[in-house]
């Protein structure tokens, strides 16, 4: 039988060592914050004059929002196709990229419980649009009306490692769109 005074000392010592470890881990995580390692995003301004869209692989309406980054010369358009889907078209030099404007694909860690992944996405204000349970791939909603919302959301999601393995915009014509048919609700 251990005397009560010794139990209190052992408990207090363990508590003190635990506090030091927790503080050290918190400082280490703060020093290795992946969100700080990203390059700054370009600043976009709304284009006053209409800028002609590049040739797109689908029928579309006229672009109803155009942004330009004066420092890089990149141009982004928000375009609606005939099926009412929103697409973000980016022109950077000669390179044209067409991605879904309001959706991202998120690859969750299959070793994490699905309710925990869902709770983490919802806690960070990501509405889950669809979910493929066998591959732990989510499609989440992002704000299509901001020029950098896709990049900002991808950075936030990638900083949630090990829960989130990867996050990326959904390109036009991607097979990823057809794989995600299961509704999560």
Number of C-alpha atoms within 10 A of each C-alpha: 3 6 7 9 9 10 11 11 11 12 12 12 12 12 12 12 12 12 12 12 12 12 12 12 12 11 11 11 11 11 10 10 10 15 14 12 8 8 7 7 10 15 14 20 13 14 15 10 7 11 14 10 16 12 8 12 9 10 11 16 11 13 19 10 17 24 21 22 18 12 9 12 13 17 23 27 27 22 23 18 14 11 8 10 12 19 24 25 22 22 17 13 10 7 8 14 15 21 20 20 27 21 24 25 22 24 20 25 18 16 9 13 12 15 9 11 18 17 12 16 21 13 10 11 12 20 16 20 17 18 23 16 15 7 13 18 23 27 27 21 19 21 14 17 14 14 26 15 15 24 15 13 21 18 18 15 24 19 17 15 13 12 20 21 16 19 23 19 20 21 18 18 12 10 10 14 13 8 12 18 12 12 13 13 7
